[in-house]
Amino acid sequence: MASDPSNPTNDSTSPFHAGERELQTRAGVRDRIEQIGRRVLRDHLIDQHREFFALLPTLILSGLDAAEQPWATMLAGPPGFVNSPDVRSLRVEAVRAPQDPALAELALGAPVGLLGLQAHTRRRNRLNGVVTALDDAGFAIAVRQSFGNCPKYILGREPERRMATSETPAVHGGKILDAVARRLIANADTFFVASRSPAPKDSRQAQGLDVSHRGGKPGFVRIDDEREASVVTIPDFVGNDYFNTLGNLLLAPACGLLFVDYATGGLLHLAGDGELLWSGADLEAYAGAQRFWRFHVRASVWRPGVLPYRWTTPDLAPQLVETGNWL
């Protein structure tokens, strides 16, 4: 049957790929979210978002390594280090640290995912695209998809500029997390997840990378060791129902987590595989969770003190007041 672009549920013209659509259907929101997505998922930046990126002192980015494993990282600079020359491009003025796993294989034509997050105002915008220019001072990105996100679960904290320090040697780990990683994760109220979308066989959304934010009360993620590997279990709260991240994990489980040490400027990068959980005892053990997902660790990179910022004590996001914690 010929595709009908006027049909709001026509998969061949949907801005969502098959994994996102499957989870939207399972959640009973498919038709509503399709109509919203066609309005707000754009192939360019609106002026408000262009201005927003230029205000940011940090930027979250996802990139692939040589094995096509997604990694997430945080870049930093004075406000204005990210700018938009026109509605279809971004320029990032940032020196690529050689020990950053998300940037190690950055090259012309490489896909990237971006998240602009201003925590103290709880504003955020998502973008994915491809690298179109690369030099010693930074890189440029052609926009493929751009959209705004709601402020849910963002803890309010403000960055304070500190003197940049030279990068000390990174600490590489395997499947079992060490004490430094466990301590940071156990106390975390925020992390970021890099994931990838599938090849575009039945969607107008191109294959690419995504990076998204997750927030909760301190200790909202749990660490267990199973079969000689660490497993991070994460509650999934009610969100925008796009299912961008979980839809990616459904079809392409390889993903990366980033935990920021807001007190010391350190970054913990994790690589592994995501697994969705729709039922089980954990749902009864965590108030407010609609489902869970698990992250099976395969590798870690700890980069102490690499950011030139430290952050203020966070304010709890209003939506988290009604959530619980692990029983």
C-alpha positions in Angstrom: 0.0 0.0 0.0 1.3 3.5 -0.9 2.3 5.6 2.1 0.0 8.4 3.1 1.9 11.4 4.7 -1.4 12.9 5.9 -2.0 9.8 8.1 -0.6 10.7 11.5 0.2 7.0 12.2 2.0 6.4 8.9 5.3 4.7 10.0 7.1 5.6 6.7 6.9 9.3 7.5 7.1 9.1 11.2 9.8 11.1 13.0 10.1 8.1 15.4 11.9 4.9 14.6 10.5 1.4 15.1 11.8 0.9 18.7 10.3 4.2 19.9 7.0 3.4 18.2 6.9 0.0 19.7 7.3 1.3 23.3 4.8 4.2 22.6 2.3 1.6 21.5 2.9 -0.6 24.6 2.4 2.5 26.8 -0.8 3.4 25.0 0.3 6.8 23.8 1.3 6.1 20.2 -1.2 8.3 18.3 -0.9 11.2 20.7 2.9 11.2 20.7 3.0 10.8 16.9 1.0 14.0 16.4 3.2 15.9 19.0 6.4 14.6 17.4 5.5 15.8 14.0 5.1 19.3 15.4 8.1 19.6 17.7 10.8 17.4 16.2 12.6 19.6 13.7 15.5 19.3 11.2 16.8 22.7 12.3 17.2 24.9 15.4 14.7 27.6 16.2 16.1 30.9 17.3 15.2 30.3 21.0 17.3 27.1 21.0 20.2 28.8 19.1 20.3 31.5 21.8 20.1 28.9 24.5 23.1 26.9 23.4 25.2 30.1 23.4 24.5 30.6 27.1 25.9 27.3 28.3 29.2 26.7 30.1 28.9 22.9 29.5 27.6 20.6 26.8 26.8 16.9 27.0 27.9 14.9 24.0 27.7 11.3 22.8 30.1 9.7 20.4 31.2 6.3 19.1 34.5 4.6 19.5 36.2 2.4 16.9 34.0 -0.6 17.9 30.9 1.6 17.5 30.3 1.6 21.2 28.4 4.8 22.4 30.1 6.9 25.1 28.9 10.1 26.8 31.0 13.0 27.9 30.7 16.6 29.2 32.6 19.5 27.5 33.1 22.8 29.1 34.1 26.3 28.3 33.1 30.0 28.8 29.5 30.7 27.7 29.6 31.2 24.0 31.9 28.2 23.4 28.8 26.6 21.7 27.3 28.8 19.0 24.9 28.4 16.1 26.1 30.2 12.9 22.8 29.3 11.2 19.6 27.3 11.9 21.1 24.1 10.6 24.5 24.0 12.3 26.3 24.3 15.6 30.0 25.1 16.3 31.7 23.8 19.4 34.9 25.5 20.4 36.5 22.8 22.6 39.9 21.0 22.5 39.3 17.3 22.3 41.0 15.6 25.2 42.9 12.5 24.0 41.7 10.4 27.0 38.0 11.2 26.4 36.4 8.0 25.0 33.5 9.8 23.5 35.8 12.0 21.3 38.6 9.5 20.5 37.2 8.6 17.1 35.5 11.9 16.2 35.9 12.4 12.5 34.2 14.1 9.5 30.8 12.5 8.9 30.7 10.9 12.4 27.3 11.0 14.2 27.0 12.8 17.5 24.2 13.5 20.0 24.1 16.7 22.0 22.2 17.8 25.1 22.2 21.4 26.2 21.3 21.5 29.9 21.0 24.6 32.1 20.4 23.0 35.5 19.7 26.1 37.6 16.8 27.0 35.2 15.9 23.4 34.4 16.0 24.1 30.7 17.3 21.5 28.2 17.4 20.9 24.5 18.4 17.8 22.5 20.0 17.6 19.1 21.6 15.0 16.9 23.6 15.4 13.8 26.9 14.7 12.0 30.3 16.3 12.1 31.0 18.6 9.1 34.2 20.3 10.2 37.0 19.4 12.6 40.1 21.3 13.6 42.4 21.9 16.6 40.0 24.5 18.1 36.8 22.4 17.9 34.2 21.0 15.4 31.0 21.8 13.6 27.8 19.8 13.4 25.0 19.7 10.8 21.7 19.4 12.6 19.5 16.3 11.7 17.0 16.5 14.5 16.4 19.1 17.3 13.8 19.4 20.0 13.2 20.8 23.4 12.7 18.7 26.6 10.6 19.4 29.7 12.2 20.3 33.0 11.3 17.1 34.8 13.7 15.6 37.3 16.5 18.2 36.7 18.1 19.1 40.0 18.8 22.8 40.2 22.6 23.5 40.6 24.8 26.4 39.3 28.3 26.1 38.0 31.1 28.1 39.6 34.3 28.7 37.5 37.5 27.3 38.8 41.0 27.2 37.4 41.3 24.5 34.7 43.8 21.8 35.6 45.9 19.6 33.4 44.4 16.2 32.8 45.9 13.4 34.9 46.1 9.9 33.5 42.7 8.3 33.2 41.9 5.2 35.2 40.5 2.4 33.1 38.4 -0.4 34.5 36.6 -3.6 33.4 33.3 -5.2 34.1 33.6 -4.8 37.9 33.4 -1.3 39.2 36.0 -0.1 41.6 35.5 1.7 44.9 35.7 5.2 43.4 33.1 4.4 40.8 30.8 2.8 43.3 30.9 5.7 45.7 30.2 8.2 42.9 27.3 6.2 41.5 25.8 5.3 44.9 25.5 9.1 45.8 24.5 10.3 42.4 21.3 12.3 41.7 22.0 12.8 38.0 23.6 10.9 35.1 23.5 10.9 31.3 23.0 8.1 28.9 24.3 7.8 25.3 22.4 5.5 23.0 22.1 5.0 19.2 19.2 4.7 16.8 18.9 2.0 14.2 19.4 2.4 10.5 16.5 4.2 8.8 14.6 1.5 7.0 11.1 2.7 7.8 11.5 6.2 9.2 12.6 9.6 8.1 14.8 9.8 11.2 18.4 9.0 10.1 20.7 6.7 12.0 22.4 8.6 14.7 23.3 9.1 18.3 21.3 10.5 21.3 22.2 11.6 24.8 19.7 12.2 27.5 19.4 13.2 31.2 18.3 11.1 34.1 17.7 12.5 37.6 16.5 11.2 40.9 17.0 11.4 44.6 20.6 10.7 45.7 21.1 7.0 45.5 18.3 6.4 42.9 20.5 3.9 41.0 21.6 0.6 42.5 24.7 -1.4 41.9 24.8 -5.2 42.0 27.5 -7.6 41.0 26.3 -10.5 38.9 28.3 -13.1 37.0 31.6 -11.3 37.4 30.1 -8.0 36.1 28.6 -4.9 37.8 25.0 -4.1 36.9 23.4 -0.7 37.5 19.6 -0.8 38.0 17.7 2.4 37.1 14.1 3.4 37.8 12.3 5.0 34.9 9.8 7.7 35.8 7.0 9.2 33.8 8.4 11.4 31.1 7.5 12.9 27.7 6.5 9.4 26.3 8.8 9.8 23.3 10.8 6.8 24.5 13.9 8.0 22.7 16.4 6.4 24.9 14.5 3.2 25.7 13.4 2.8 22.1 17.1 2.9 21.1 18.0 0.3 23.8 15.2 -2.0 22.6 16.9 -2.2 19.1 20.5 -1.4 19.9 21.4 -2.3 23.6 25.0 -1.0 23.5 25.0 2.4 25.4 27.1 4.5 27.6 26.6 6.3 31.0 28.2 9.4 32.3 28.4 10.3 36.0 29.7 13.8 36.9 31.4 14.5 40.2 30.0 17.9 40.7 32.2 18.5 43.8 35.6 17.8 42.1 35.0 18.1 38.4 35.7 14.5 37.6 34.0 12.4 34.9 33.1 8.7 35.1 32.4 7.2 31.7 30.8 3.7 31.5 30.3 1.5 28.5 27.9 -1.5 28.5 24.5 -2.8 27.4 21.0 -1.8 28.4 18.2 -4.2 29.3 14.5 -3.1 29.7 12.5 -4.5 32.6 8.7 -4.2 32.6 7.8 -6.2 35.6 9.4 -7.7 38.7 10.0 -7.1 42.4 11.8 -3.9 41.8 8.6 -2.2 40.8 7.2 -2.7 44.2 10.5 -1.6 45.9 10.6 1.9 44.3 7.7 4.3 44.5 7.1 6.3 41.4 8.9 4.0 38.9 6.9 2.9 35.9 9.5 0.4 34.7 13.2 -0.3 35.2 16.2 -0.8 33.0 19.5 -2.4 33.8 23.0 -1.4 32.6 25.5 -4.2 32.3 29.0 -2.7 32.7 31.7 -3.7 30.2 34.3 -1.0 30.7 34.9 2.2 32.7 37.1 5.3 32.4 37.6 7.6 35.4 39.0 11.1 34.6 39.5 13.0 37.8 39.3 16.8 38.0 39.0 17.4 34.2 36.3 20.1 34.3 37.0 23.8 35.1 33.7 24.1 37.1 32.4 23.0 40.5 28.7 23.2 41.3 26.5 24.4 44.1 24.5 22.1 46.3 21.5 21.0 44.3 17.8 21.8 44.8 15.5 18.7 44.5 13.4 18.7 41.4 9.7 19.2 42.3 8.6 15.9 40.6 11.0 13.9 42.8 9.2 14.9 46.0 6.6 12.2 45.2 9.0 9.5 44.3 10.5 7.1 46.8 13.9 5.4 47.0 15.1 1.8 47.3 13.4 -0.1 50.1 
